[in-house]
């Protein structure tokens, strides 16, 4: 495993991190989830990402149990708040930030998280109020650092311009060979402000593993075949996308990489990126994914990748 500093913080995170969206505390049973967490530690993953809304609190509860008894200094833990919870709480007002942070800490069985993130931008709450409430969390020792997910360049700049508040150190956007929305503006804005990317869906919900073939039913037991997880895949199941993904296979084969390793190496090439969040339902998926660490893709390979997916990159 290799590690990178997270923005202007003192956190050093593994290049591959383990997420829990749609998996732990929900679609993946706890025994398999625990096996994945154990394997993550074994291969050097030190960053675990979750959110209060994942599984309606189930993912945080699972991680609280899975990490119970583990030296708290040996891992970095991040969670998020914004989306509606089962109790009706939502948004990033002062009241909700404190309420949801306390509930998250209870479920996670810890006194603090290393990274507390705004899961989206709250247009219904003044930005100053949100930033002041987040700053209070840091002052109270409930969060070490702050981040956000899927904010615009203008929203990021506005937050960083507020005086007297804690500054963000991380951005959590969707980013993959097939989805490059952050490239025109976000990467530059973040680099100038001491903010690193920790990207989600670097494998495009598993589409970039190559296991889904155009015109063929998804393999049994796969994400796409699962009733709840598959519903989130959207256009990554479209035949034109899957055909483009298959054009990546000879590139990966020529480098001696799996399709997943090629896709992860592609996102890890970004200097502003600190970590790529993977979702795993089996330990062997983690073993495969970490094989991307340390892989360098030259200009010819990057050009071949662009040519293979030309016409299908985008939302």
Secondary structure as UniProt FT lines:
FT   STRAND          3..5
FT   TURN            7..8
FT   STRAND          12..14
FT   STRAND          16..18
FT   TURN            21..23
FT   TURN            25..27
FT   HELIX           30..42
FT   TURN            43..44
FT   STRAND          47..49
FT   TURN            52..53
FT   HELIX           54..57
FT   HELIX           58..66
FT   TURN            67..69
FT   HELIX           72..74
FT   STRAND          76..81
FT   TURN            86..87
FT   HELIX           94..108
FT   STRAND          113..118
FT   TURN            123..124
FT   HELIX           127..139
FT   TURN            140..141
FT   STRAND          143..148
FT   HELIX           153..160
FT   TURN            163..164
FT   STRAND          168..171
FT   TURN            177..178
FT   TURN            181..185
FT   HELIX           186..192
FT   TURN            193..194
FT   STRAND          196..200
FT   TURN            202..206
FT   HELIX           207..209
FT   TURN            214..215
FT   TURN            220..221
FT   TURN            223..225
FT   HELIX           227..230
FT   TURN            231..232
FT   HELIX           234..237
FT   HELIX           239..246
FT   TURN            247..248
FT   HELIX           249..255
FT   HELIX           259..268
FT   TURN            271..272
FT   STRAND          273..278
FT   HELIX           283..289
FT   HELIX           290..292
FT   TURN            293..294
FT   HELIX           299..308
FT   TURN            309..312
//
